[in-house]
Amino acid sequence: MIQILPVPKALDDLKERFDFTFLGDFADCKVGVAYVEGETEWERHPGGDEIVMPLDGPLGLKLKDENDPETIVEKSLAMGEACIIPPNVWHKQIADGFVKLLFVTHVESSIYQESD
């Protein structure tokens, strides 16, 4: 079935820090948009990759090294760039100010952790 995702309307409806909404399904994943400010909590998705793309500003990512969880790798995404995060990699998003982003993620296997 073809799905048209209402990205602009969904983005307009996001008002709060860390607001998000799911827009549709893709394979065994959910497609959504989020409104991020500051640092999110750590998360990982054992069931599959996650794609993250900032839509209106830069976004920082912190990722824990797959082979050495004590090592944290930092990446920066410019508006419109996307990052594919492999399954089971701990990561968090960092935004200076508010940044809206599009994501595709495997929701059922998502695990969250607040502290480092």
N, C-alpha and C positions, 0 to 999 in steps of 0.2 A: 504494500500500500504506500502510495506517495504521501509524504507529510510536508506541509508548509509550516515552518516554525515561526511564530510571531515574535521574532527577536526584538525589534524596536519597541513594541508595546510592553513586552516583558521587562525590558530595561527601564522603561519609564515608570513601571510599577515598583521597582526596587527603591526603597527609601532609607533603610537602616543599614548600619555597618554589619557586614557578613550576611545580609539578605541573599537568598538564592531561590530559584524556582526551576523546576524541570519543565522542558518544553516538548520533549518527544523521546522516542526510543530509537536506538541505533544498534543493531546486532543485539548483544546481551547487555548493552550499556544505556545510560540515560544522557541526553543532551540537555544542557541547562545554561543559565546565566547567573552571575553572582555579582554582588557589590562588595568590594573588599576595601578595608581601611586598616592600616597597621599590619600586624602579623596574625595569621590564622594559627590554629593549633596544628600539630603534626598529624598527618594522615598517610595511610597507605591502602593499596587496593590489590590484594593477593589474586583476585579473579581476573585481572586484565590491566592493560595500559590505561593511562589517563592522558587526555589532551587538554592543555590549558592555553588560552589565547587572550591577552588583554585587548580590549576594544577601544579604549579611549585614553590610554596613557601607559607609561612603562610599568612593569611588574617585576619584582624580584622573586627568585625562588631559592629556597635552601633545600638541599637534598642530602640525605645521609648516604655515604658510600655503601654500595651493596656488599662489598667485601670487608669493610671496616666501619661499622656504625658510629664509631667515635669521630670519624672524619666527615666534616660537613662541606659540601661543595655549594658555592653560590653562583647563580646564573642570573642574567638580566634579560628580560624580553622587552623589546620596543613594541609600541602599539602595532597590532596586526601580526606580530611574530607568534609562532606557536611552538610549544614544547611537548614532546611525547615522553611521558614519564613511564618507565617500565613497571611491570607488576611488582608489588611488594616493596617498592622503594619508599621509605619515609620521606615526606616532603611537606613544605609549608609555603604559602604565598606571603609576600611582603609588599605593601603598597604605601608610598608616600602620598597622603591624601586619599581620596576615593578613586578607585579604579573599577570599571565594569569589565567583566570577562566572560568569555564563552568557554564551556568545558564539556567534555565527553568522558564519562567515568563509569566504572563498574560498581554500582551502588551497593548491591547485595553483600559484597565482600569488604566493604569499606571499614577500616579500623581507625579510630581517632585516639590521640594522646595529647593532653594539654601541656605537659612539661617536657623539657629537653631530656 
